[in-house]
Structure formats: C-alpha cells, structure tokens
C-alpha cells in the first residue's frame, strides 16, 4: 500500500516511502536477545533463512517525514512455493514469537543509541498472528502482523505513539486482499 492508503489508517496524512527491499533484511540494531529478531522486525533474514518453500520477498518503509519518524510502517510480502508452505511458516513463527512474549530486550543501534522494548503476548491464530512490543518509556508501541494468504505471507509492522492493534490488522488485511486478487 502507498502513503495515501496507509496515512488515514495511522492518522498521519504526510507519510512518505523510503527504503524499498527486494531481499531479506538484516536488522541494523543489535538485540540483547538475538532470538527475538524475527518478532522485532519484518522480513528479517534470520526468520526466513531455511524456511521451507520460501522463494522471494518485497517490502517498503512508509513513515512520517523527517529524522524523528512519529509513525513508521514496514510492509512486506514473502512468496512461498504453495499455500501450505506459507501457512506452515506462520505456524512455525508462532512458537518463535511466543518464546519472546513477556521478554524485555535492549536494541542498540549503530549510532550508539539504545532503546528498551517489552514484547507482549502473541494474539490471533494461524494464518493471522500479531504481537505488540512497547518501548520501555511507554512513548511508542509497535504491532507486528503475520498473515498467510494463498502462497504469500504478509509481514507488517506498525509503530507510533498511538499505534493500535487494529491498525496492523487493517493494513495487513488490505494487502492480503490485493494478494488474493
């Protein structure tokens, strides 16, 4: 989805597209628990490498303009060789996300800054799962959605000071509807 479609959902009409990806990403931050990279950020290489049936990925960041992005959405789709393989990926990911639920981690960025985050419980059930993480100071929440549709997995993160659970589900649902066409 583009900024014009995402902006009204997150309440920010000034969204812009920045980075676009045609390959798996490697998280720039170092996490105090590297096993939580998958739930922390979409299309993280560690989450997909070796996944049965995974073939390709496409993603982009859509966010508020400027250095201090108030709202940030990272939307991606990952292709699998069959609907069964896509659904199995979400099922396998569920256990990995559950292992991070309730954990507090520190993300240390290349510029030396760091932020504490706490993962919430995983909600939903395959083929649609969700997990929230909240910044330690309470200033920001991020909702990660994973939604298998056909032979594609929608992998989406919505972050902001007022990011609601429904926002990630709505955006993931709209992307899934486009995949289904």
N, C-alpha and C positions, 0 to 999 in steps of 0.2 A: 504494500500500500504506500501511497505517497503522502507527503506532508498535509495535503488538503483533506485526505481521508482520516489521517491519524490525529491531526490537530484538534478537531471537535471532540474526539473521544477523551483526550487527556486534558482538554481545556486550555490549549495553547495554540493560537492561530498563527504563530510565527515560526513554526517548525521548518527545519531545513534538512536536506540529505547531506551526509558527509561521507564517511568511508563506505565503500562497497566491497564485498568479498565474493570471490569465486572459488574459494578454498577454505578449508578448516582454519580456525583461528588459534593462536597461541596466546593465552592470557598474558597481558603485559605486566600485571601485578603478580607479586609472589604471595601466595596464601599460606597462612600458618598451618593449614591442613590441606595439602595438595589434592587429597581425595575429594575435596569439595569444589574443584574447578568446574566440573560439569553442571552442578546446580547453580554456580555463581554466574556463569556467562553462557550465552547461546553459541552454538556450533564450535565449542571448544574441542580442539584436536583430541585431547585425552578421552573425551566422552564418545567419540565416533571411531577412532582408530581401531581396526579389528572388528568393528560391528558387522555382523553377518548381513550381507546384501547391500551395504552402503555403497553408493556409486558417485554421488556428486552433491554439491551444496551451492547455494547462492544466498547472500544476505546483504543487509544495509543498515546503517545507523540513521535514525531520524531524530532530531533533537532541537531544543531551543538554541537560538544562535548565541554566539559568544563563548568566552572561556568557561564561565560557570554555568553549565547547562542545567537549567531548572528541571526540565523534562528530557528524558532520554528513552528512546525505544530502539531496541535492536531486533529486527525481524529477519528471519531466515527460513529457508525450506531446504530439507535434505531429501535427496532421492534414494529410494531403495529398489531392489530388483522385483519386489512384489508387495502387495498389501500385507501379507502375512509377516514379511520381514520388517516392514515399518511398524506394525503393531507389536511385534516381538521386541523391537528396540525400545519402545515406550515402556513395555512391561519390565525389561531388564533395568532400564533407567530408574524406574520407580524405587527399586531396592537401594540403588546408589544414592538417590536423593534422600530417602528415609534415613540412611546412615549419617547424613549431615543435619537432620532435623534436631533442633534444640541446641546445636553447637554454636558457640561464639568463636569467630575467627578474626584474624587481622589480615588485611590486604595491604601490602607495601608496594607502592608504585615506583617506577623508575626515577621520578623526581625526588624521591626520598620521603614523600608524604605517606601517611598510612591512615587507615580507617578501620574501625572495628565494626563487625556485622554479626547479627544473630539470625540463623535460619529458623523459620517456622516449620510447622508440621506440613507434610505433603497432603494436599486435598485433591478431590476428584479420584477417578479411577481410569485405568487404561481403557480407551485410547486417548483420554484427556487427563493430564495431571498438571498440578500447579504447586508452586512453593514460593513463599514470601521470604525475603530477608530484609531486616531492618537495621539501619545504621545505628551504632551504639548511642549516639547523641539524640536519636529519635528524629533527626531532621529529614530523613529520606527513607523511603521504602521501595523495594523492587519486587515485582511479581514475575516469576518465570513460568511460562506455559509451554507444554509439550503436547502436541495434538497430532495423532496419526490419522491421515485421510488418504484413502487409496494407497498408492505406493510412496507417499510423501509424508514426512514428519515436519510439521510447522514448529519451529523452535523460536520462542519470542520472549523478550524481556522488556518490561515497562518500569521505569524508575522516575520518581519525583517526590516532592514533599507531600503530595496528596494522592499518590498513586493508589487507586482502589483495585481490589481483586477483580472486579468486573471489567476493568479496562483491558487487562491482558486477555481475558476470555473473549471479549468482544472483538478485539483486533485479530486474535488467533482464529476466531470463528469466521471473520470476513476473509482472511487469507485462505482458510480451508475451503470456503465456498468457491473461491476463484480456482483453487486446485481441482475441485470437483467438476468444473465446467469442461 
